[in-house]
Amino acid sequence: MSVETIEKRSTSRKIAPRYRVLLHNDDYNDMEYVVRTLLQTVASLTQPQAVNIMMEAHTNGLALVITCAQEHAEFYCETLKSHGLTSTIEPED
């Protein structure tokens, strides 16, 4: 085994598993509040994206908010829950 092969193996990094943050429909929060909360929680979302996520959850019962690293997914999920929304995370694969 060459030195080059050993170096390549020792420097290869595993890609962290990604998680989906899901928003569940509820009958308690109005649509504007859900959109506002999504925008405050996930800074990378645009208003049209937040509206689409809210409408998908409203229509289908469930919507994908974002896919990201587990630590971020847990943070987003907990933040949505702290604002009275129902959210879960699941592995991407």
PyMOL Python script that loads the backbone (N, CA, C, O; Angstrom):
from pymol import cmd

cmd.read_pdbstr("""\
ATOM      1  N   MET A   1       0.861  -1.179   0.000  1.00  0.00           N
ATOM      2  CA  MET A   1       0.000   0.000   0.000  1.00  0.00           C
ATOM      3  C   MET A   1       0.902   1.235   0.000  1.00  0.00           C
ATOM      4  O   MET A   1       1.836   1.316   0.797  1.00  0.00           O
ATOM      5  N   SER A   2       0.638   2.165  -0.859  1.00  0.00           N
ATOM      6  CA  SER A   2       1.488   3.355  -0.953  1.00  0.00           C
ATOM      7  C   SER A   2       1.115   4.377   0.120  1.00  0.00           C
ATOM      8  O   SER A   2       0.016   4.350   0.673  1.00  0.00           O
ATOM      9  N   VAL A   3       2.038   5.256   0.391  1.00  0.00           N
ATOM     10  CA  VAL A   3       1.802   6.329   1.358  1.00  0.00           C
ATOM     11  C   VAL A   3       0.638   7.196   0.893  1.00  0.00           C
ATOM     12  O   VAL A   3      -0.175   7.642   1.703  1.00  0.00           O
ATOM     13  N   GLU A   4       0.562   7.431  -0.408  1.00  0.00           N
ATOM     14  CA  GLU A   4      -0.511   8.256  -0.966  1.00  0.00           C
ATOM     15  C   GLU A   4      -1.888   7.662  -0.657  1.00  0.00           C
ATOM     16  O   GLU A   4      -2.813   8.397  -0.310  1.00  0.00           O
ATOM     17  N   THR A   5      -2.032   6.348  -0.781  1.00  0.00           N
ATOM     18  CA  THR A   5      -3.307   5.676  -0.497  1.00  0.00           C
ATOM     19  C   THR A   5      -3.686   5.854   0.970  1.00  0.00           C
ATOM     20  O   THR A   5      -4.843   6.129   1.287  1.00  0.00           O
ATOM     21  N   ILE A   6      -2.722   5.700   1.853  1.00  0.00           N
ATOM     22  CA  ILE A   6      -2.984   5.856   3.295  1.00  0.00           C
ATOM     23  C   ILE A   6      -3.426   7.282   3.597  1.00  0.00           C
ATOM     24  O   ILE A   6      -4.377   7.493   4.349  1.00  0.00           O
ATOM     25  N   GLU A   7      -2.743   8.255   3.017  1.00  0.00           N
ATOM     26  CA  GLU A   7      -3.103   9.649   3.260  1.00  0.00           C
ATOM     27  C   GLU A   7      -4.523   9.940   2.773  1.00  0.00           C
ATOM     28  O   GLU A   7      -5.288  10.621   3.454  1.00  0.00           O
ATOM     29  N   LYS A   8      -4.867   9.430   1.611  1.00  0.00           N
ATOM     30  CA  LYS A   8      -6.207   9.672   1.087  1.00  0.00           C
ATOM     31  C   LYS A   8      -7.269   9.081   2.004  1.00  0.00           C
ATOM     32  O   LYS A   8      -8.311   9.692   2.243  1.00  0.00           O
ATOM     33  N   ARG A   9      -6.994   7.893   2.508  1.00  0.00           N
ATOM     34  CA  ARG A   9      -7.969   7.257   3.410  1.00  0.00           C
ATOM     35  C   ARG A   9      -8.123   8.044   4.702  1.00  0.00           C
ATOM     36  O   ARG A   9      -9.241   8.233   5.181  1.00  0.00           O
ATOM     37  N   SER A  10      -7.020   8.503   5.268  1.00  0.00           N
ATOM     38  CA  SER A  10      -7.082   9.179   6.565  1.00  0.00           C
ATOM     39  C   SER A  10      -7.694  10.575   6.456  1.00  0.00           C
ATOM     40  O   SER A  10      -8.183  11.117   7.447  1.00  0.00           O
ATOM     41  N   THR A  11      -7.668  11.159   5.260  1.00  0.00           N
ATOM     42  CA  THR A  11      -8.226  12.498   5.127  1.00  0.00           C
ATOM     43  C   THR A  11      -9.639  12.492   4.560  1.00  0.00           C
ATOM     44  O   THR A  11     -10.275  13.543   4.487  1.00  0.00           O
ATOM     45  N   SER A  12     -10.143  11.328   4.159  1.00  0.00           N
ATOM     46  CA  SER A  12     -11.511  11.307   3.631  1.00  0.00           C
ATOM     47  C   SER A  12     -12.485  11.559   4.771  1.00  0.00           C
ATOM     48  O   SER A  12     -12.328  11.035   5.874  1.00  0.00           O
ATOM     49  N   ARG A  13     -13.482  12.365   4.484  1.00  0.00           N
ATOM     50  CA  ARG A  13     -14.447  12.727   5.524  1.00  0.00           C
ATOM     51  C   ARG A  13     -15.799  12.172   5.150  1.00  0.00           C
ATOM     52  O   ARG A  13     -16.201  12.188   3.986  1.00  0.00           O
ATOM     53  N   LYS A  14     -16.490  11.682   6.152  1.00  0.00           N
ATOM     54  CA  LYS A  14     -17.845  11.203   5.917  1.00  0.00           C
ATOM     55  C   LYS A  14     -18.771  12.412   5.848  1.00  0.00           C
ATOM     56  O   LYS A  14     -18.637  13.360   6.622  1.00  0.00           O
ATOM     57  N   ILE A  15     -19.695  12.363   4.925  1.00  0.00           N
ATOM     58  CA  ILE A  15     -20.673  13.436   4.823  1.00  0.00           C
ATOM     59  C   ILE A  15     -21.722  13.210   5.911  1.00  0.00           C
ATOM     60  O   ILE A  15     -22.265  12.114   6.052  1.00  0.00           O
ATOM     61  N   ALA A  16     -21.991  14.249   6.662  1.00  0.00           N
ATOM     62  CA  ALA A  16     -22.974  14.139   7.750  1.00  0.00           C
ATOM     63  C   ALA A  16     -24.347  13.833   7.159  1.00  0.00           C
ATOM     64  O   ALA A  16     -24.735  14.414   6.145  1.00  0.00           O
ATOM     65  N   PRO A  17     -25.078  12.922   7.791  1.00  0.00           N
ATOM     66  CA  PRO A  17     -26.415  12.623   7.274  1.00  0.00           C
ATOM     67  C   PRO A  17     -27.310  13.852   7.335  1.00  0.00           C
ATOM     68  O   PRO A  17     -27.212  14.660   8.258  1.00  0.00           O
ATOM     69  N   ARG A  18     -28.170  13.981   6.357  1.00  0.00           N
ATOM     70  CA  ARG A  18     -29.065  15.138   6.297  1.00  0.00           C
ATOM     71  C   ARG A  18     -30.453  14.733   6.781  1.00  0.00           C
ATOM     72  O   ARG A  18     -30.856  13.576   6.666  1.00  0.00           O
ATOM     73  N   TYR A  19     -31.167  15.705   7.320  1.00  0.00           N
ATOM     74  CA  TYR A  19     -32.497  15.468   7.871  1.00  0.00           C
ATOM     75  C   TYR A  19     -33.510  16.418   7.256  1.00  0.00           C
ATOM     76  O   TYR A  19     -33.198  17.562   6.924  1.00  0.00           O
ATOM     77  N   ARG A  20     -34.728  15.919   7.113  1.00  0.00           N
ATOM     78  CA  ARG A  20     -35.837  16.736   6.615  1.00  0.00           C
ATOM     79  C   ARG A  20     -36.573  17.328   7.807  1.00  0.00           C
ATOM     80  O   ARG A  20     -36.873  16.624   8.771  1.00  0.00           O
ATOM     81  N   VAL A  21     -36.862  18.612   7.742  1.00  0.00           N
ATOM     82  CA  VAL A  21     -37.715  19.265   8.735  1.00  0.00           C
ATOM     83  C   VAL A  21     -39.105  19.336   8.113  1.00  0.00           C
ATOM     84  O   VAL A  21     -39.285  19.905   7.036  1.00  0.00           O
ATOM     85  N   LEU A  22     -40.074  18.760   8.791  1.00  0.00           N
ATOM     86  CA  LEU A  22     -41.436  18.684   8.267  1.00  0.00           C
ATOM     87  C   LEU A  22     -42.386  19.543   9.092  1.00  0.00           C
ATOM     88  O   LEU A  22     -42.302  19.584  10.319  1.00  0.00           O
ATOM     89  N   LEU A  23     -43.274  20.217   8.409  1.00  0.00           N
ATOM     90  CA  LEU A  23     -44.324  21.011   9.051  1.00  0.00           C
ATOM     91  C   LEU A  23     -45.641  20.271   8.878  1.00  0.00           C
ATOM     92  O   LEU A  23     -45.998  19.883   7.766  1.00  0.00           O
ATOM     93  N   HIS A  24     -46.355  20.076   9.967  1.00  0.00           N
ATOM     94  CA  HIS A  24     -47.648  19.392   9.939  1.00  0.00           C
ATOM     95  C   HIS A  24     -48.767  20.432   9.970  1.00  0.00           C
ATOM     96  O   HIS A  24     -48.630  21.484  10.595  1.00  0.00           O
ATOM     97  N   ASN A  25     -49.851  20.137   9.304  1.00  0.00           N
ATOM     98  CA  ASN A  25     -51.010  21.029   9.330  1.00  0.00           C
ATOM     99  C   ASN A  25     -51.609  21.044  10.729  1.00  0.00           C
ATOM    100  O   ASN A  25     -51.556  20.043  11.443  1.00  0.00           O
ATOM    101  N   ASP A  26     -52.165  22.152  11.110  1.00  0.00           N
ATOM    102  CA  ASP A  26     -52.935  22.222  12.362  1.00  0.00           C
ATOM    103  C   ASP A  26     -54.150  23.110  12.129  1.00  0.00           C
ATOM    104  O   ASP A  26     -54.209  23.867  11.160  1.00  0.00           O
ATOM    105  N   ASP A  27     -55.095  23.005  13.016  1.00  0.00           N
ATOM    106  CA  ASP A  27     -56.329  23.782  12.899  1.00  0.00           C
ATOM    107  C   ASP A  27     -56.349  24.970  13.859  1.00  0.00           C
ATOM    108  O   ASP A  27     -57.407  25.548  14.109  1.00  0.00           O
ATOM    109  N   TYR A  28     -55.189  25.333  14.395  1.00  0.00           N
ATOM    110  CA  TYR A  28     -55.138  26.350  15.434  1.00  0.00           C
ATOM    111  C   TYR A  28     -54.529  27.669  14.964  1.00  0.00           C
ATOM    112  O   TYR A  28     -55.019  28.740  15.323  1.00  0.00           O
ATOM    113  N   ASN A  29     -53.472  27.599  14.169  1.00  0.00           N
ATOM    114  CA  ASN A  29     -52.750  28.811  13.765  1.00  0.00           C
ATOM    115  C   ASN A  29     -53.226  29.296  12.407  1.00  0.00           C
ATOM    116  O   ASN A  29     -53.464  28.499  11.500  1.00  0.00           O
ATOM    117  N   ASP A  30     -53.366  30.631  12.271  1.00  0.00           N
ATOM    118  CA  ASP A  30     -53.805  31.143  10.966  1.00  0.00           C
ATOM    119  C   ASP A  30     -52.632  31.139   9.990  1.00  0.00           C
ATOM    120  O   ASP A  30     -51.467  31.077  10.383  1.00  0.00           O
ATOM    121  N   MET A  31     -52.971  31.205   8.730  1.00  0.00           N
ATOM    122  CA  MET A  31     -51.976  31.049   7.662  1.00  0.00           C
ATOM    123  C   MET A  31     -50.888  32.107   7.725  1.00  0.00           C
ATOM    124  O   MET A  31     -49.713  31.799   7.523  1.00  0.00           O
ATOM    125  N   GLU A  32     -51.261  33.348   8.003  1.00  0.00           N
ATOM    126  CA  GLU A  32     -50.277  34.429   8.069  1.00  0.00           C
ATOM    127  C   GLU A  32     -49.263  34.180   9.183  1.00  0.00           C
ATOM    128  O   GLU A  32     -48.071  34.435   9.012  1.00  0.00           O
ATOM    129  N   TYR A  33     -49.739  33.682  10.323  1.00  0.00           N
ATOM    130  CA  TYR A  33     -48.850  33.386  11.448  1.00  0.00           C
ATOM    131  C   TYR A  33     -47.853  32.290  11.068  1.00  0.00           C
ATOM    132  O   TYR A  33     -46.668  32.392  11.385  1.00  0.00           O
ATOM    133  N   VAL A  34     -48.325  31.258  10.400  1.00  0.00           N
ATOM    134  CA  VAL A  34     -47.448  30.159   9.984  1.00  0.00           C
ATOM    135  C   VAL A  34     -46.366  30.681   9.037  1.00  0.00           C
ATOM    136  O   VAL A  34     -45.191  30.355   9.206  1.00  0.00           O
ATOM    137  N   VAL A  35     -46.741  31.475   8.060  1.00  0.00           N
ATOM    138  CA  VAL A  35     -45.774  32.039   7.106  1.00  0.00           C
ATOM    139  C   VAL A  35     -44.763  32.909   7.846  1.00  0.00           C
ATOM    140  O   VAL A  35     -43.559  32.789   7.622  1.00  0.00           O
ATOM    141  N   ARG A  36     -45.241  33.776   8.717  1.00  0.00           N
ATOM    142  CA  ARG A  36     -44.357  34.664   9.485  1.00  0.00           C
ATOM    143  C   ARG A  36     -43.373  33.848  10.339  1.00  0.00           C
ATOM    144  O   ARG A  36     -42.189  34.175  10.411  1.00  0.00           O
ATOM    145  N   THR A  37     -43.866  32.799  10.977  1.00  0.00           N
ATOM    146  CA  THR A  37     -43.020  31.960  11.828  1.00  0.00           C
ATOM    147  C   THR A  37     -41.975  31.216  11.000  1.00  0.00           C
ATOM    148  O   THR A  37     -40.821  31.106  11.414  1.00  0.00           O
ATOM    149  N   LEU A  38     -42.366  30.708   9.841  1.00  0.00           N
ATOM    150  CA  LEU A  38     -41.403  30.045   8.956  1.00  0.00           C
ATOM    151  C   LEU A  38     -40.286  31.012   8.554  1.00  0.00           C
ATOM    152  O   LEU A  38     -39.110  30.649   8.578  1.00  0.00           O
ATOM    153  N   LEU A  39     -40.650  32.229   8.190  1.00  0.00           N
ATOM    154  CA  LEU A  39     -39.662  33.225   7.766  1.00  0.00           C
ATOM    155  C   LEU A  39     -38.720  33.607   8.911  1.00  0.00           C
ATOM    156  O   LEU A  39     -37.526  33.811   8.689  1.00  0.00           O
ATOM    157  N   GLN A  40     -39.249  33.705  10.126  1.00  0.00           N
ATOM    158  CA  GLN A  40     -38.422  34.053  11.287  1.00  0.00           C
ATOM    159  C   GLN A  40     -37.506  32.896  11.680  1.00  0.00           C
ATOM    160  O   GLN A  40     -36.399  33.120  12.171  1.00  0.00           O
ATOM    161  N   THR A  41     -37.967  31.652  11.466  1.00  0.00           N
ATOM    162  CA  THR A  41     -37.224  30.477  11.908  1.00  0.00           C
ATOM    163  C   THR A  41     -36.132  30.082  10.919  1.00  0.00           C
ATOM    164  O   THR A  41     -35.005  29.791  11.319  1.00  0.00           O
ATOM    165  N   VAL A  42     -36.463  30.072   9.634  1.00  0.00           N
ATOM    166  CA  VAL A  42     -35.520  29.636   8.600  1.00  0.00           C
ATOM    167  C   VAL A  42     -35.184  30.855   7.737  1.00  0.00           C
ATOM    168  O   VAL A  42     -35.912  31.190   6.803  1.00  0.00           O
ATOM    169  N   ALA A  43     -34.080  31.504   8.063  1.00  0.00           N
ATOM    170  CA  ALA A  43     -33.716  32.775   7.422  1.00  0.00           C
ATOM    171  C   ALA A  43     -33.531  32.654   5.911  1.00  0.00           C
ATOM    172  O   ALA A  43     -33.682  33.641   5.191  1.00  0.00           O
ATOM    173  N   SER A  44     -33.209  31.463   5.426  1.00  0.00           N
ATOM    174  CA  SER A  44     -32.956  31.301   3.989  1.00  0.00           C
ATOM    175  C   SER A  44     -34.241  31.225   3.154  1.00  0.00           C
ATOM    176  O   SER A  44     -34.181  31.264   1.925  1.00  0.00           O
ATOM    177  N   LEU A  45     -35.389  31.120   3.806  1.00  0.00           N
ATOM    178  CA  LEU A  45     -36.657  31.041   3.068  1.00  0.00           C
ATOM    179  C   LEU A  45     -37.087  32.422   2.568  1.00  0.00           C
ATOM    180  O   LEU A  45     -36.899  33.432   3.246  1.00  0.00           O
ATOM    181  N   THR A  46     -37.662  32.440   1.379  1.00  0.00           N
ATOM    182  CA  THR A  46     -38.281  33.660   0.866  1.00  0.00           C
ATOM    183  C   THR A  46     -39.765  33.620   1.231  1.00  0.00           C
ATOM    184  O   THR A  46     -40.291  32.570   1.599  1.00  0.00           O
ATOM    185  N   GLN A  47     -40.424  34.749   1.128  1.00  0.00           N
ATOM    186  CA  GLN A  47     -41.858  34.785   1.415  1.00  0.00           C
ATOM    187  C   GLN A  47     -42.636  33.809   0.519  1.00  0.00           C
ATOM    188  O   GLN A  47     -43.465  33.056   1.031  1.00  0.00           O
ATOM    189  N   PRO A  48     -42.394  33.797  -0.810  1.00  0.00           N
ATOM    190  CA  PRO A  48     -43.133  32.832  -1.646  1.00  0.00           C
ATOM    191  C   PRO A  48     -42.878  31.367  -1.236  1.00  0.00           C
ATOM    192  O   PRO A  48     -43.790  30.542  -1.277  1.00  0.00           O
ATOM    193  N   GLN A  49     -41.644  31.058  -0.846  1.00  0.00           N
ATOM    194  CA  GLN A  49     -41.348  29.688  -0.392  1.00  0.00           C
ATOM    195  C   GLN A  49     -42.125  29.363   0.877  1.00  0.00           C
ATOM    196  O   GLN A  49     -42.694  28.278   0.997  1.00  0.00           O
ATOM    197  N   ALA A  50     -42.152  30.296   1.821  1.00  0.00           N
ATOM    198  CA  ALA A  50     -42.875  30.079   3.081  1.00  0.00           C
ATOM    199  C   ALA A  50     -44.366  29.905   2.819  1.00  0.00           C
ATOM    200  O   ALA A  50     -45.011  29.064   3.446  1.00  0.00           O
ATOM    201  N   VAL A  51     -44.918  30.692   1.899  1.00  0.00           N
ATOM    202  CA  VAL A  51     -46.341  30.561   1.547  1.00  0.00           C
ATOM    203  C   VAL A  51     -46.591  29.183   0.943  1.00  0.00           C
ATOM    204  O   VAL A  51     -47.576  28.527   1.280  1.00  0.00           O
ATOM    205  N   ASN A  52     -45.699  28.739   0.047  1.00  0.00           N
ATOM    206  CA  ASN A  52     -45.859  27.417  -0.571  1.00  0.00           C
ATOM    207  C   ASN A  52     -45.797  26.300   0.459  1.00  0.00           C
ATOM    208  O   ASN A  52     -46.576  25.349   0.387  1.00  0.00           O
ATOM    209  N   ILE A  53     -44.882  26.403   1.417  1.00  0.00           N
ATOM    210  CA  ILE A  53     -44.764  25.391   2.473  1.00  0.00           C
ATOM    211  C   ILE A  53     -46.040  25.364   3.310  1.00  0.00           C
ATOM    212  O   ILE A  53     -46.579  24.295   3.596  1.00  0.00           O
ATOM    213  N   MET A  54     -46.513  26.531   3.695  1.00  0.00           N
ATOM    214  CA  MET A  54     -47.741  26.613   4.491  1.00  0.00           C
ATOM    215  C   MET A  54     -48.914  26.007   3.734  1.00  0.00           C
ATOM    216  O   MET A  54     -49.700  25.250   4.303  1.00  0.00           O
ATOM    217  N   MET A  55     -49.035  26.341   2.441  1.00  0.00           N
ATOM    218  CA  MET A  55     -50.159  25.827   1.644  1.00  0.00           C
ATOM    219  C   MET A  55     -50.074  24.313   1.457  1.00  0.00           C
ATOM    220  O   MET A  55     -51.092  23.623   1.479  1.00  0.00           O
ATOM    221  N   GLU A  56     -48.863  23.803   1.273  1.00  0.00           N
ATOM    222  CA  GLU A  56     -48.710  22.353   1.123  1.00  0.00           C
ATOM    223  C   GLU A  56     -49.111  21.637   2.408  1.00  0.00           C
ATOM    224  O   GLU A  56     -49.798  20.616   2.363  1.00  0.00           O
ATOM    225  N   ALA A  57     -48.685  22.166   3.550  1.00  0.00           N
ATOM    226  CA  ALA A  57     -49.072  21.558   4.832  1.00  0.00           C
ATOM    227  C   ALA A  57     -50.586  21.641   5.010  1.00  0.00           C
ATOM    228  O   ALA A  57     -51.218  20.688   5.466  1.00  0.00           O
ATOM    229  N   HIS A  58     -51.160  22.782   4.649  1.00  0.00           N
ATOM    230  CA  HIS A  58     -52.612  22.987   4.782  1.00  0.00           C
ATOM    231  C   HIS A  58     -53.382  22.019   3.886  1.00  0.00           C
ATOM    232  O   HIS A  58     -54.390  21.450   4.305  1.00  0.00           O
ATOM    233  N   THR A  59     -52.910  21.834   2.662  1.00  0.00           N
ATOM    234  CA  THR A  59     -53.608  21.008   1.676  1.00  0.00           C
ATOM    235  C   THR A  59     -53.356  19.513   1.874  1.00  0.00           C
ATOM    236  O   THR A  59     -54.285  18.707   1.813  1.00  0.00           O
ATOM    237  N   ASN A  60     -52.084  19.147   2.112  1.00  0.00           N
ATOM    238  CA  ASN A  60     -51.705  17.723   2.166  1.00  0.00           C
ATOM    239  C   ASN A  60     -51.468  17.191   3.571  1.00  0.00           C
ATOM    240  O   ASN A  60     -51.273  15.990   3.760  1.00  0.00           O
ATOM    241  N   GLY A  61     -51.485  18.083   4.557  1.00  0.00           N
ATOM    242  CA  GLY A  61     -51.272  17.642   5.937  1.00  0.00           C
ATOM    243  C   GLY A  61     -49.826  17.649   6.368  1.00  0.00           C
ATOM    244  O   GLY A  61     -49.530  17.520   7.556  1.00  0.00           O
ATOM    245  N   LEU A  62     -48.906  17.800   5.405  1.00  0.00           N
ATOM    246  CA  LEU A  62     -47.480  17.726   5.716  1.00  0.00           C
ATOM    247  C   LEU A  62     -46.700  18.449   4.623  1.00  0.00           C
ATOM    248  O   LEU A  62     -47.058  18.373   3.448  1.00  0.00           O
ATOM    249  N   ALA A  63     -45.632  19.153   5.009  1.00  0.00           N
ATOM    250  CA  ALA A  63     -44.807  19.842   4.016  1.00  0.00           C
ATOM    251  C   ALA A  63     -43.343  19.810   4.450  1.00  0.00           C
ATOM    252  O   ALA A  63     -43.030  19.872   5.639  1.00  0.00           O
ATOM    253  N   LEU A  64     -42.461  19.713   3.466  1.00  0.00           N
ATOM    254  CA  LEU A  64     -41.024  19.791   3.705  1.00  0.00           C
ATOM    255  C   LEU A  64     -40.633  21.260   3.849  1.00  0.00           C
ATOM    256  O   LEU A  64     -40.893  22.071   2.961  1.00  0.00           O
ATOM    257  N   VAL A  65     -40.005  21.592   4.979  1.00  0.00           N
ATOM    258  CA  VAL A  65     -39.553  22.966   5.213  1.00  0.00           C
ATOM    259  C   VAL A  65     -38.141  23.144   4.663  1.00  0.00           C
ATOM    260  O   VAL A  65     -37.887  24.059   3.880  1.00  0.00           O
ATOM    261  N   ILE A  66     -37.220  22.265   5.075  1.00  0.00           N
ATOM    262  CA  ILE A  66     -35.813  22.358   4.665  1.00  0.00           C
ATOM    263  C   ILE A  66     -35.162  21.011   4.936  1.00  0.00           C
ATOM    264  O   ILE A  66     -35.608  20.254   5.798  1.00  0.00           O
ATOM    265  N   THR A  67     -34.102  20.721   4.192  1.00  0.00           N
ATOM    266  CA  THR A  67     -33.273  19.544   4.448  1.00  0.00           C
ATOM    267  C   THR A  67     -31.887  20.062   4.802  1.00  0.00           C
ATOM    268  O   THR A  67     -31.306  20.864   4.071  1.00  0.00           O
ATOM    269  N   CYS A  68     -31.359  19.591   5.943  1.00  0.00           N
ATOM    270  CA  CYS A  68     -30.092  20.125   6.435  1.00  0.00           C
ATOM    271  C   CYS A  68     -29.453  19.147   7.409  1.00  0.00           C
ATOM    272  O   CYS A  68     -29.981  18.058   7.635  1.00  0.00           O
ATOM    273  N   ALA A  69     -28.325  19.527   7.982  1.00  0.00           N
ATOM    274  CA  ALA A  69     -27.632  18.706   8.976  1.00  0.00           C
ATOM    275  C   ALA A  69     -28.536  18.505  10.203  1.00  0.00           C
ATOM    276  O   ALA A  69     -29.395  19.337  10.496  1.00  0.00           O
ATOM    277  N   GLN A  70     -28.331  17.409  10.897  1.00  0.00           N
ATOM    278  CA  GLN A  70     -29.200  17.044  12.021  1.00  0.00           C
ATOM    279  C   GLN A  70     -29.297  18.146  13.078  1.00  0.00           C
ATOM    280  O   GLN A  70     -30.390  18.452  13.554  1.00  0.00           O
ATOM    281  N   GLU A  71     -28.170  18.737  13.442  1.00  0.00           N
ATOM    282  CA  GLU A  71     -28.190  19.768  14.490  1.00  0.00           C
ATOM    283  C   GLU A  71     -29.071  20.949  14.087  1.00  0.00           C
ATOM    284  O   GLU A  71     -29.852  21.452  14.895  1.00  0.00           O
ATOM    285  N   HIS A  72     -28.944  21.387  12.835  1.00  0.00           N
ATOM    286  CA  HIS A  72     -29.782  22.487  12.355  1.00  0.00           C
ATOM    287  C   HIS A  72     -31.245  22.050  12.276  1.00  0.00           C
ATOM    288  O   HIS A  72     -32.142  22.812  12.637  1.00  0.00           O
ATOM    289  N   ALA A  73     -31.485  20.833  11.807  1.00  0.00           N
ATOM    290  CA  ALA A  73     -32.860  20.329  11.701  1.00  0.00           C
ATOM    291  C   ALA A  73     -33.528  20.307  13.071  1.00  0.00           C
ATOM    292  O   ALA A  73     -34.685  20.704  13.208  1.00  0.00           O
ATOM    293  N   GLU A  74     -32.807  19.848  14.073  1.00  0.00           N
ATOM    294  CA  GLU A  74     -33.364  19.816  15.433  1.00  0.00           C
ATOM    295  C   GLU A  74     -33.672  21.230  15.922  1.00  0.00           C
ATOM    296  O   GLU A  74     -34.703  21.464  16.553  1.00  0.00           O
ATOM    297  N   PHE A  75     -32.776  22.167  15.628  1.00  0.00           N
ATOM    298  CA  PHE A  75     -32.995  23.553  16.032  1.00  0.00           C
ATOM    299  C   PHE A  75     -34.250  24.123  15.371  1.00  0.00           C
ATOM    300  O   PHE A  75     -35.095  24.709  16.048  1.00  0.00           O
ATOM    301  N   TYR A  76     -34.376  23.954  14.047  1.00  0.00           N
ATOM    302  CA  TYR A  76     -35.546  24.465  13.336  1.00  0.00           C
ATOM    303  C   TYR A  76     -36.829  23.832  13.862  1.00  0.00           C
ATOM    304  O   TYR A  76     -37.826  24.520  14.087  1.00  0.00           O
ATOM    305  N   CYS A  77     -36.795  22.529  14.052  1.00  0.00           N
ATOM    306  CA  CYS A  77     -37.975  21.802  14.544  1.00  0.00           C
ATOM    307  C   CYS A  77     -38.399  22.328  15.918  1.00  0.00           C
ATOM    308  O   CYS A  77     -39.575  22.613  16.144  1.00  0.00           O
ATOM    309  N   GLU A  78     -37.439  22.452  16.826  1.00  0.00           N
ATOM    310  CA  GLU A  78     -37.750  22.925  18.183  1.00  0.00           C
ATOM    311  C   GLU A  78     -38.235  24.370  18.169  1.00  0.00           C
ATOM    312  O   GLU A  78     -39.118  24.738  18.943  1.00  0.00           O
ATOM    313  N   THR A  79     -37.661  25.190  17.292  1.00  0.00           N
ATOM    314  CA  THR A  79     -38.088  26.588  17.204  1.00  0.00           C
ATOM    315  C   THR A  79     -39.527  26.669  16.691  1.00  0.00           C
ATOM    316  O   THR A  79     -40.330  27.433  17.227  1.00  0.00           O
ATOM    317  N   LEU A  80     -39.856  25.892  15.663  1.00  0.00           N
ATOM    318  CA  LEU A  80     -41.236  25.879  15.168  1.00  0.00           C
ATOM    319  C   LEU A  80     -42.193  25.420  16.268  1.00  0.00           C
ATOM    320  O   LEU A  80     -43.263  26.002  16.448  1.00  0.00           O
ATOM    321  N   LYS A  81     -41.806  24.379  16.998  1.00  0.00           N
ATOM    322  CA  LYS A  81     -42.653  23.878  18.099  1.00  0.00           C
ATOM    323  C   LYS A  81     -42.849  24.944  19.180  1.00  0.00           C
ATOM    324  O   LYS A  81     -43.939  25.088  19.733  1.00  0.00           O
ATOM    325  N   SER A  82     -41.777  25.690  19.474  1.00  0.00           N
ATOM    326  CA  SER A  82     -41.871  26.712  20.527  1.00  0.00           C
ATOM    327  C   SER A  82     -42.814  27.842  20.132  1.00  0.00           C
ATOM    328  O   SER A  82     -43.283  28.592  20.987  1.00  0.00           O
ATOM    329  N   HIS A  83     -43.090  27.962  18.837  1.00  0.00           N
ATOM    330  CA  HIS A  83     -44.045  28.956  18.346  1.00  0.00           C
ATOM    331  C   HIS A  83     -45.427  28.347  18.111  1.00  0.00           C
ATOM    332  O   HIS A  83     -46.282  28.970  17.481  1.00  0.00           O
ATOM    333  N   GLY A  84     -45.645  27.139  18.611  1.00  0.00           N
ATOM    334  CA  GLY A  84     -46.971  26.536  18.550  1.00  0.00           C
ATOM    335  C   GLY A  84     -47.276  25.766  17.277  1.00  0.00           C
ATOM    336  O   GLY A  84     -48.420  25.369  17.053  1.00  0.00           O
ATOM    337  N   LEU A  85     -46.262  25.548  16.433  1.00  0.00           N
ATOM    338  CA  LEU A  85     -46.484  24.771  15.214  1.00  0.00           C
ATOM    339  C   LEU A  85     -46.062  23.324  15.454  1.00  0.00           C
ATOM    340  O   LEU A  85     -45.221  23.053  16.312  1.00  0.00           O
ATOM    341  N   THR A  86     -46.637  22.407  14.706  1.00  0.00           N
ATOM    342  CA  THR A  86     -46.286  21.002  14.834  1.00  0.00           C
ATOM    343  C   THR A  86     -45.237  20.684  13.781  1.00  0.00           C
ATOM    344  O   THR A  86     -45.461  20.874  12.585  1.00  0.00           O
ATOM    345  N   SER A  87     -44.081  20.193  14.244  1.00  0.00           N
ATOM    346  CA  SER A  87     -42.966  19.902  13.357  1.00  0.00           C
ATOM    347  C   SER A  87     -42.250  18.645  13.822  1.00  0.00           C
ATOM    348  O   SER A  87     -42.174  18.354  15.016  1.00  0.00           O
ATOM    349  N   THR A  88     -41.725  17.905  12.846  1.00  0.00           N
ATOM    350  CA  THR A  88     -40.903  16.713  13.142  1.00  0.00           C
ATOM    351  C   THR A  88     -39.719  16.725  12.197  1.00  0.00           C
ATOM    352  O   THR A  88     -39.687  17.470  11.218  1.00  0.00           O
ATOM    353  N   ILE A  89     -38.733  15.869  12.516  1.00  0.00           N
ATOM    354  CA  ILE A  89     -37.624  15.675  11.590  1.00  0.00           C
ATOM    355  C   ILE A  89     -37.519  14.191  11.273  1.00  0.00           C
ATOM    356  O   ILE A  89     -37.950  13.341  12.052  1.00  0.00           O
ATOM    357  N   GLU A  90     -36.934  13.895  10.105  1.00  0.00           N
ATOM    358  CA  GLU A  90     -36.687  12.508   9.712  1.00  0.00           C
ATOM    359  C   GLU A  90     -35.420  12.474   8.867  1.00  0.00           C
ATOM    360  O   GLU A  90     -35.083  13.460   8.211  1.00  0.00           O
ATOM    361  N   PRO A  91     -34.718  11.343   8.882  1.00  0.00           N
ATOM    362  CA  PRO A  91     -33.531  11.224   8.027  1.00  0.00           C
ATOM    363  C   PRO A  91     -33.907  11.380   6.557  1.00  0.00           C
ATOM    364  O   PRO A  91     -34.991  10.974   6.139  1.00  0.00           O
ATOM    365  N   GLU A  92     -33.012  11.964   5.783  1.00  0.00           N
ATOM    366  CA  GLU A  92     -33.284  12.174   4.356  1.00  0.00           C
ATOM    367  C   GLU A  92     -33.409  10.850   3.609  1.00  0.00           C
ATOM    368  O   GLU A  92     -34.255  10.712   2.725  1.00  0.00           O
ATOM    369  N   ASP A  93     -32.574   9.880   3.961  1.00  0.00           N
ATOM    370  CA  ASP A  93     -32.602   8.597   3.246  1.00  0.00           C
ATOM    371  C   ASP A  93     -33.557   7.613   3.864  1.00  0.00           C
ATOM    372  O   ASP A  93     -33.690   6.491   3.374  1.00  0.00           O
TER     373      ASP A  93
END
""", "prot")
cmd.dss("prot")
cmd.show_as("cartoon", "prot")
cmd.util.cbc("prot")
cmd.orient("prot")
